Amino acid sequence: MSHVSMPTLRRQPLDPPEEVLRLQEEGPIHRMTFADGHLGWLVTGYSTARAVLASPHFSNRPETMHPIVPSRLEIARRGVPPVTRGFFLRMDPPDHTRYRKLLTGQFTVRRIKMLEPRIAEITAACLDEMEAAGGPLDLVEAFALPIPSLVICELLGVPYEDRAQFQVDSQILFNLETGADEALAAIGRISAYLHGLIQHKRETPSDDLLSGLIEGGELDDEELIGVSFLLLVAGHETTANMLGLGTYALLTNPDQLAAMRDDPSVAENGVEELLRYLTIIHLGPLRTALEDVEIEGALIKAGETVAMHLPVANRDPERFPDGDRLDVTRPAGGHLSFGHGIHQCLGQQLARAEMRIAYPALLRRLPGLRLAVSPEEVPMRSDMSIYGVHRLPVTW
Ligand code: HEM
């Protein structure tokens, strides 16, 4: 048990582990012994992380992973139904390209713009309910989770009432402690649910993304399950955690909160800065070298695993001076929170729209918003592959 693994212990809930920040001072790429003894690499530098993520010499297919990938990180990767075609996050070109092309048009800035009124309506309805209920309450349950969850359900055509059937299982998949059997069972349940839904839609199509994909006729059932699995799971856990953790960050940085609330022109950049500063994808992404590649003087051998540390890369002083400070007015564009290269987040415009609408609406409707517990009492998601807060007790 003397192996060095990815440092995950945070001293401060909003700062990456100090050991990784220290490594960054030494250089952009490091040999790292993963928990299982496999020797790979840890990337801490911004430009190195971009170079790896943009390089065609690295793969994201599970088959090319080192046979004994680091267990904690392998679990971190396990939003992945191993059987399913269509889960294109874990594919390389040309397969990846084929699926991604089918979907790009649905997630453009223009298409997402059309969803904005509905996102605003959903946000307002959550705030109405919060006001009616009165504080203290859990902001995750009342606001951060339902907004993105409702939006992605409506977009895909998944009945929101069915969410109990996949939210518990997606929590299981994102938990770093989940064992392989438990993860496979959860994947099986979500896939079975989606399979049923796809059959139903085949008979009674409606005006939603999933019905459109079915009617397009290019994908078989297994592929449809894989694609919808990815969109459903990626689409609500991520933004939900940004809204929860972002609100925590603003409440504990009142000057930044005031800037986001009082100046509408700040919100757009403020969202980018929150994405950068919080970097909720906090372990990985990982890639495997397809051949020997030299990056920043390091020779990465074919088959070796490279872990990008996005939270630290996003604080690289060469790219973001004074990056440990949350500053909603700094130029924060170019951060790596949505990844980079061919797998760069498909849903980023949707996530941005949700956050641009939700944060200011929350802060303006409830100007007295504050934590209902001390900051130290807020349970952080250190045990999950997507960082955030488990609960955020607030009042106003
Ligand atoms: C703030 C919220 C979000 C964050 C931080 C985030 C982050 C990421 C990151 C880092 C990747 C790349 C992973 C890699 O390279 O291995 C990714 C990919 C992806 N994301 Fe997001 N995401 C967010 C919201 C969403 C939403 C709302 C959707 C809804 C559709 C979504 C769908 C996807 C998909 C489909 C991919 C795979 C793209 C591909 O492989 O081509 N994401 N996301």
Residues whose N, C-alpha, C, O or C-beta is under 5 A from the ligand:
A	BS01	HEM	F88 L89 R100 L230 L231 A234 G235 T238 T239 M242 I281 P285 L336 S337 F338 G339 I342 H343 Q344 C345 L346 G347 Q348 L350 A351
